[in-house]
């Protein structure tokens, strides 16, 4: 919905009122942002982000936070936990560091790190006590450990999100109440007719195991919708890098925003892409890319809940910029700009059970706002045409 000729008053970091402009008298001591012909929308969220580590120089870390904000990303769910992130979150909240509002996931619970149910339970309690917003599940967990982690998380009220361990599988993970599934993890594997079990430890690199049945897709969609799980597909990263067929030199041309990244990180990314391309099979990659697109379209059409995320900063995925690439692809796959915008704003607030706090331009909400030069509902590319960002 686009409301015309409105004046939005912000007081103490929140929206105090929204009224027709001809009904509002603004006093002289108020800062006025003239926005005639422009569009105001809620700030975007990056729901699969990564925060700088101590290995980065402080100036580089600050620049990465700035890249999020400069691109209209005012909220980030960090998916690679580190105790130092609590300090950064507080500094941003106090206005000492310019950056997006942060929600923090724990360090990944991998199979090599968590080998017993008792250890999994212990970590869940530690993460809850530390104040993490999410416990991140990763590859390699046994079913026994996963079940223990789920039980402990339910007991303390800590959401679980992340990857789907191969030994567990998508349907059991959804049934167990995993809150979010990242990267469409295990959806392709679950198309395998043999009960949705993984045939190969590295399915996407083995052409022999790509015997899928799209007949199973409605089952996966229904299981996702019934579970109320959120899907964060990170499509562009997978299509560009892990399943892509472009060289690093080609990607450099497609991603001019790389100039904002520290050169040493860019060179690492170049090495990753070149090594991946040399060891991959283009036919298999193409088929899996299309399967992922088909799965995402089916999830959308089937009413599954989806959130915008791009796994930034990650290989050729630059903070802030990458969200705009992700939104463009979703529209290319048949979603309307409004649906995509909702997945990066209002639905994010629903995920955090905070629809009265942010995610909409509404009275009482946080004043995390984007001022655009053109209508984003008409063209998703207009979200990048920013006149300003308010935090």
Secondary structure as UniProt FT lines:
FT   STRAND          6..11
FT   TURN            12..13
FT   STRAND          14..20
FT   HELIX           21..23
FT   TURN            28..29
FT   TURN            36..37
FT   STRAND          39..42
FT   STRAND          44..49
FT   TURN            54..55
FT   HELIX           58..70
FT   TURN            71..72
FT   STRAND          73..78
FT   HELIX           84..93
FT   TURN            94..95
FT   STRAND          101..105
FT   TURN            111..113
FT   HELIX           117..130
FT   STRAND          134..137
FT   TURN            139..140
FT   HELIX           143..156
FT   STRAND          160..162
FT   TURN            166..168
FT   HELIX           170..176
FT   STRAND          180..182
FT   TURN            183..188
FT   HELIX           189..191
FT   TURN            193..196
FT   TURN            201..202
FT   HELIX           203..205
FT   HELIX           207..209
FT   HELIX           214..216
FT   HELIX           217..227
FT   STRAND          230..232
FT   HELIX           235..237
FT   HELIX           238..242
FT   HELIX           248..254
FT   HELIX           256..260
FT   HELIX           263..278
FT   HELIX           282..301
FT   TURN            302..303
FT   STRAND          305..306
FT   TURN            315..316
FT   TURN            319..320
FT   HELIX           321..332
FT   TURN            333..334
FT   HELIX           337..343
FT   TURN            344..345
FT   HELIX           346..351
FT   TURN            352..353
FT   TURN            355..357
FT   TURN            363..364
FT   STRAND          369..372
FT   TURN            376..378
FT   HELIX           380..384
FT   STRAND          386..390
//
